[in-house]
Structures are given as structure tokens and as C-alpha cells.
Amino acid sequence: MKSNYDALVIGCGPAGMGAALALKKAGVDFAIIEKDAPGGKVNIAPRVDNYPRQAPIPGPDLAVLLFQRIIDNNIEMIQDEVLSLTKEGELFHLKTKFSGELTAKVVLIATGTKERKLGLEHEDEMLGHGLSYCAVCDGHFFKDKDVLVVGGGNVALKETVYLSKLCKKVYLVHRRNEFRGDLKYVNEVKELPNVEIITPYIPLEIICDDKVKAIRLQNREDNSERTIEVQGFFPLVGQDPNSNFVNIENVKNEWGTIPYTSIKTMETGCPNLFVAGDVTPRDLRQIYLAEHDGMVAANSMIEALKK
Ligand SMILES: Cc1cc2nc3c(=O)[nH]c(=O)nc-3n(C[C@H](O)[C@H](O)[C@H](O)COP(=O)(O)OP(=O)(O)OC[C@H]3O[C@@H](n4cnc5c(N)ncnc54)[C@H](O)[C@@H]3O)c2cc1C
């Protein structure tokens, strides 16, 4: 198997695929590396209404359409996980789980984010059995039922609004009395008759058998406890960038997201290392933005290779 490339793209979500199509058109010697299903998070979007020139479409169907372009263009795909990325001299070294070590002159990081966990017992086991990290994807399973959301940012607030339209009752639990999210969303949530805000509480235990039955909470001021019976549990406490594998200085910020030095190049703090999509620090994470980043980054990679 080939192991030395001019360019490597890590991640086959919209950002990686956007870049791959542009690199292929320019005739670059490259491959795209993906550890899970091609399409990235598009696979878990229930319905995408805002993809340009596309009627509303279920996320998994759009993921297939997007990946079909990779197949049609005969783009080399390596089904593997990148475990570490380093730079020695002018060359990037990528250690992978199954394919050994790969090298490239230019690299694009397009690895997106993953949902942050609470670290509670039974959290992994209850995923898909009453616990979900995505209200928009799974809210319909809890129609006319009671659910509990944990979080204090915009995602938790917006998803609470969404769930309030489907569910009988929504409990919104946050560890502080003030929310981190925008005031307009806080006010909207406060107006909803079927939402009860519970602060300053933290979840202590998921009470369950083969599915979620209740959540035990603790008050952070007086340590008193409350147990709330619910059928659905949505920990919505943020996302973490998929960047642990990056072992190069001056590339990640304190949160592990990867900033670019210029939006015109998408180059990181390390020369010839580029970034695109959700793994960058940004408020709005969308398919078309990720694709656009990928295409801009690809242009810069092509220029870098010419030099
Ligand atoms: C529930 C939900 C609904 C959404 N709905 C919409 C919508 O309607 N419209 C819209 O525009 N956007 C929507 N989004 C956002 C959109 O899906 C993302 O902004 C977009 O997918 C980001 O693309 P990306 O390529 O940056 O990252 P991702 O899509 O996350 O892709 C990153 C890829 O990198 C891979 N990867 C990660 N680490 C490694 C590694 N070490 N080695 C190899 N591969 C790796 C991952 O497996 C993944 O496939 C939604 C998101 C969610 C979660």
C-alpha cells in the first residue's frame, strides 16, 4: 500500500469532501482518511433544509449524495483512524490504527467535533435507550413524554425550545443560576409553560433498567437532592474538537479547537498544515460553511505544493 503522498486530508465530512473534490480537480496526489462513516455529522442530521440547490433531505441521504461525488471522482479513500500527527523537517507523519505510518507534504485537518459527555455511570449504555446528545435528531422518540435537558449554553436552550413543542414536559437543568447562552433564548425558554428550569443543580445519577427511568440531581448550594422521573435524557453541555491526535506546537488553542491564521488560506499556526470545518473555533457550524472552508484550504494546499 502507498504511504507517501503529496497531500492528505483527515476526515471525510463536508469539509474534507469539499477539499478532496478541489484537490482531485487540480490533479494532486492525495488521499482522504476517515475512521467512521463518510459524511461525518451529516449522517446524524434528521433533515437538512439549507443545503444549496437541494430540496429538504434526511441527513443520511445527503451524506450518501455527498460521498457519491467522492466515489464518482475516483478519489482514494483510506478507511482508518489517524492516531497522531507530527512534523519532522518538511514532512508530516501520520500514525494510523491499521495502515501504519503515512507521510505528506501538506495536510488538511477536517475532523469535526464530538459531543461532550457528563461522565455518569450508565451514560454510554443508555445511549439510544432514552439518552441522546441530539434533541433535533431524537426528540420525536419522546413525543408527549417527559424529558430532562442538561446544559446552559445556546444549544441546550435552543434544543429545550425544540423539545417543548414535542414533549409533555421539559426539565432544563443547569449548574449555575445564570445561563451562558444568549438572553433572547433564555427569555424564550422562561416563557414556555411546559418547561421547568432547575438551577443550580447537577446530575448525579441516571436511574435506569434497560432504559432511562429518572435522573437524580443535586443542588450545588445546599447539597439537597431531587429525583425526576423522565423517559428522555439530553446532556447538551457542548462539543469537543476531534484534535487529540495533533501533536504539533502552536496549532491548537486552549479548548483544543484549531484556529486558522487567515480565512483566505485556512492555514494553521504550522506552515503547510491547513484546517477546515467544525474543528475550527466558530459559533455557526453548518455543512455549507465546512465545505467552503475545505475548498479554500484545498486552494492553499495546491499553492503550497507548487512552491
Ligand atoms: C444533529 C445535527 C443536525 C445538523 N443539521 C444541520 C443542517 O440542517 N444544516 C447544516 O448546514 N448543518 C447541520 N449540522 C451541522 C453539520 O452537520 C456540520 O457543521 C458539518 O457536518 C461539519 O462538517 P465537518 O466536515 O467539519 O465535520 P464532520 O461532519 O464532523 O466530519 C468530520 C469527520 O472526521 C472524521 N474523523 C474525526 N477524527 C478522525 C481521525 N482521527 N481520523 C480519521 N477520521 C476522523 C469523523 O469520523 C467525521 O466523519 C447538523 C449537525 C448535527 C449534529
The ligand as an SDF file (V2000), in Angstrom:
LIG
                    3D

 53 58  0  0  0  0  0  0  0  0999 V2000
  -27.9700   16.7810   14.7190 C   0  0  0  0  0  0  0  0  0  0  0  0
  -27.2970   17.7130   13.7570 C   0  0  0  0  0  0  0  0  0  0  0  0
  -28.0530   18.3410   12.7950 C   0  0  0  0  0  0  0  0  0  0  0  0
  -27.4490   19.2170   11.8910 C   0  0  0  0  0  0  0  0  0  0  0  0
  -28.2000   19.8220   10.9310 N   0  0  0  0  0  0  0  0  0  0  0  0
  -27.6230   20.6400   10.0320 C   0  0  0  0  0  0  0  0  0  0  0  0
  -28.3910   21.2670    8.9960 C   0  0  0  0  0  0  0  0  0  0  0  0
  -29.6010   21.0720    8.9030 O   0  0  0  0  0  0  0  0  0  0  0  0
  -27.7440   22.0760    8.1210 N   0  0  0  0  0  0  0  0  0  0  0  0
  -26.3990   22.3180    8.1970 C   0  0  0  0  0  0  0  0  0  0  0  0
  -25.8680   23.0490    7.3600 O   0  0  0  0  0  0  0  0  0  0  0  0
  -25.6560   21.7460    9.1640 N   0  0  0  0  0  0  0  0  0  0  0  0
  -26.2270   20.9220   10.0840 C   0  0  0  0  0  0  0  0  0  0  0  0
  -25.4830   20.3560   11.0710 N   0  0  0  0  0  0  0  0  0  0  0  0
  -24.0510   20.6970   11.1780 C   0  0  0  0  0  0  0  0  0  0  0  0
  -23.1950   19.9540   10.1620 C   0  0  0  0  0  0  0  0  0  0  0  0
  -23.5120   18.5820   10.1780 O   0  0  0  0  0  0  0  0  0  0  0  0
  -21.7190   20.1740   10.4840 C   0  0  0  0  0  0  0  0  0  0  0  0
  -21.4610   21.5530   10.5710 O   0  0  0  0  0  0  0  0  0  0  0  0
  -20.8210   19.5650    9.4210 C   0  0  0  0  0  0  0  0  0  0  0  0
  -21.0550   18.1770    9.2790 O   0  0  0  0  0  0  0  0  0  0  0  0
  -19.3610   19.8000    9.7550 C   0  0  0  0  0  0  0  0  0  0  0  0
  -18.5620   19.1960    8.8100 O   0  0  0  0  0  0  0  0  0  0  0  0
  -17.0440   18.8060    9.1280 P   0  0  0  0  0  0  0  0  0  0  0  0
  -16.5530   18.1290    7.9060 O   0  0  0  0  0  0  0  0  0  0  0  0
  -16.3090   19.9600    9.6500 O   0  0  0  0  0  0  0  0  0  0  0  0
  -17.1170   17.7810   10.3690 O   0  0  0  0  0  0  0  0  0  0  0  0
  -17.8580   16.3870   10.4980 P   0  0  0  0  0  0  0  0  0  0  0  0
  -19.0990   16.3650    9.7060 O   0  0  0  0  0  0  0  0  0  0  0  0
  -17.9430   16.1400   11.9570 O   0  0  0  0  0  0  0  0  0  0  0  0
  -16.8260   15.3600    9.8460 O   0  0  0  0  0  0  0  0  0  0  0  0
  -15.5870   15.0720   10.4440 C   0  0  0  0  0  0  0  0  0  0  0  0
  -15.1560   13.6720   10.0380 C   0  0  0  0  0  0  0  0  0  0  0  0
  -13.8320   13.4260   10.5080 O   0  0  0  0  0  0  0  0  0  0  0  0
  -13.7440   12.0870   10.9760 C   0  0  0  0  0  0  0  0  0  0  0  0
  -12.6370   11.9860   11.9280 N   0  0  0  0  0  0  0  0  0  0  0  0
  -12.5420   12.5760   13.1480 C   0  0  0  0  0  0  0  0  0  0  0  0
  -11.3630   12.2790   13.7330 N   0  0  0  0  0  0  0  0  0  0  0  0
  -10.7040   11.4620   12.8640 C   0  0  0  0  0  0  0  0  0  0  0  0
   -9.4360   10.8060   12.9110 C   0  0  0  0  0  0  0  0  0  0  0  0
   -8.6090   10.9460   13.9460 N   0  0  0  0  0  0  0  0  0  0  0  0
   -9.0760   10.0340   11.8620 N   0  0  0  0  0  0  0  0  0  0  0  0
   -9.8990    9.8900   10.7880 C   0  0  0  0  0  0  0  0  0  0  0  0
  -11.1220   10.4870   10.7020 N   0  0  0  0  0  0  0  0  0  0  0  0
  -11.5120   11.2690   11.7130 C   0  0  0  0  0  0  0  0  0  0  0  0
  -15.1090   11.8550   11.6370 C   0  0  0  0  0  0  0  0  0  0  0  0
  -15.3970   10.4910   11.7580 O   0  0  0  0  0  0  0  0  0  0  0  0
  -16.0440   12.5870   10.6720 C   0  0  0  0  0  0  0  0  0  0  0  0
  -16.5470   11.7440    9.6680 O   0  0  0  0  0  0  0  0  0  0  0  0
  -26.0450   19.4650   11.9730 C   0  0  0  0  0  0  0  0  0  0  0  0
  -25.2910   18.8130   12.9570 C   0  0  0  0  0  0  0  0  0  0  0  0
  -25.9050   17.9420   13.8400 C   0  0  0  0  0  0  0  0  0  0  0  0
  -25.0780   17.2400   14.8930 C   0  0  0  0  0  0  0  0  0  0  0  0
  1  2  1  0
  2  3  1  0
  2 52  2  0
  3  4  2  0
  4  5  1  0
  4 50  1  0
  5  6  2  0
  6  7  1  0
  6 13  1  0
  7  8  2  0
  7  9  1  0
  9 10  1  0
 10 11  2  0
 10 12  1  0
 12 13  2  0
 13 14  1  0
 14 15  1  0
 14 50  1  0
 15 16  1  0
 16 17  1  0
 16 18  1  0
 18 19  1  0
 18 20  1  0
 20 21  1  0
 20 22  1  0
 22 23  1  0
 23 24  1  0
 24 25  2  0
 24 26  1  0
 24 27  1  0
 27 28  1  0
 28 29  2  0
 28 30  1  0
 28 31  1  0
 31 32  1  0
 32 33  1  0
 33 34  1  0
 33 48  1  0
 34 35  1  0
 35 36  1  0
 35 46  1  0
 36 37  1  0
 36 45  1  0
 37 38  2  0
 38 39  1  0
 39 40  1  0
 39 45  2  0
 40 41  1  0
 40 42  2  0
 42 43  1  0
 43 44  2  0
 44 45  1  0
 46 47  1  0
 46 48  1  0
 48 49  1  0
 50 51  2  0
 51 52  1  0
 52 53  1  0
M  END
$$$$
